[in-house]
Amino acid sequence: MSLKLYYIVSVNRNKGFLKALQKTGLNNEESLICNALIKYGRKGAIVKELNSELSIERTTIYSILRRLIAKAYVIEGDPSDSSQKIKKFIAVEPSKLYNEILSNKREALREFEKTKIFFKYKLENIYKWGGALTYDDLDANFKPYLKTLLEKTDKDWKILSQVIEKGSNTFGYDFYKYEIQSFHYMLRMNSGFNAYVFDYSIENDENALIFFINHLKKIVPENILKIFPFEDLNARNGEINLFGKIYHSLIFEVKLKNKQKVISPIKTAIISLENKIFFIWAYRKRVIQEIVASILSVKS
């Protein structure tokens, strides 16, 4: 290998080492000093040697070494053999360093995973609550169905989001989704409804409704998982009694980590009204009743 080629290979290898160290969380100067100490192996180096090799001010090197010791990348060795007993600094063995960093990052990730519900649901709800939609923001076709809820001041109903998709599916319906939150029992309760709008009346077509409910069983769990903190959901047919009348419902089963299946606390109701099918969900039946009452008030 020519001297020039050897130099190029050495420079590229060195850059690779520095980049790897920086990926562990070190900045550029910390990586330079750590990399230099690794080259000295178990014997370590004094600050003068590092200063000569890296052209970094001695005071800066001392400061960086203190940080590297605190981060467990470097340890202090026995004083040098000189009469001045100057301190030596030694890089932690790379394989041990890697295992320690990997272990710490895995533990940090496990701890961060514990905050999933806090970030993804609780803080998300607060964020959405602050940016709640006003009545004027709502689609004109659905203002009447939400008006009764928004007029109730005791529960402080808020419309957190509105999604509208026009005819972009094999069934040809228009899709409307409203995420709603209210203040029940001193808690902010998530709820909402999906509305599927057809170009013909589906209200009295039980066969068409059953067919569509089977379609909902496939598509709704994915949407519910975006709102509620569950790992896995399966849906099956059910019923719910509202105001003395039996309505179709979906019952969700939640799969726990031990693979046991339990019934989800989510309550649902499916109502066909003229050319619309409403799929309503909430944690409490009482919340379902209030939403359904608001929807049915339009027809009455």
Phi, psi and omega in degrees: 000130179292158180299321181295316180294319178300320180296316181298315180298318181296316180297315180295321179296318181297319178298323178296319178298315181297319180296320179297318179294321179295330178292340177278352177118004178274149174276183187298310183292322177298319179295319179300313182290318179298316179296320179296318181292326177300322180295334179278349177063213185289340182285337177073188182211157175265166184299324180301319180294319178294321179296319180292322183282324189253348181057039174252138181306141183301317181298323178292320179299316179300317180297317180292321179298322177299320178293319181293326176293317180297327180273359177070028173269336186223148173234159175275131178264183175293151179303155180292169183285351181291160182295340182278351179052051181285140182295143172252151178236136186234134176288141174296142180308125187308319181295320177293319179299315180299312181298321180293316179297315180298317179297316180296319181291323177295318179294319178296322179293319177298318178294321180293324178302329180294340181269005184305308182297321181298313182284311191285333185241307184292307179293325178298319179295319178297319179299313180293323180301318180292334180251031183301148180283149174268170180301324181291338180285342188283151175299137185302327182292338184246359174305316182299325183287339183254350185301314182299320179295312185293339179279347179279112183274342184287332181257352178051058180293139177229141173265109186279326182204155178223124178239132180230126176229119185264111170058022183266055181202167184289338181274345177079012180273160170268139186247130177232134179229129180234122173263126188237148176223142180223167182254099181239133175052044179066015179234147171276119187252128176282142176197185177160187176206152168255141176236132181245114188254121182256168178265019176210162181285129181243359189303317184254013180261087185296322180297317178294324180294314179299317179300317182288327178298321177297326174293318180298323181301335181272324188261334186290317181308322179298320179290321180296322181296337178284344185250320184254146186279064177243155181274323186207139181225141170233143183247144172220161184293145177206187178221157176218136180265117179232121178057036177080008180236142180270126177243156174294154181209163169245132177255128183258137173254133180257131177266120181277173182297329178276014178071005175285143179256132177229158179286130178290148177286354181292128175261145180221159174214144179238121185233131173259131184218109183055244182260022184233146168244125178255128172248112186252139178224152177191168178281333183237145179297325181298323178292317175305314182301318182293321179292315180298319179299321179293320179293314183290338181295337180292318181291321182288000000 
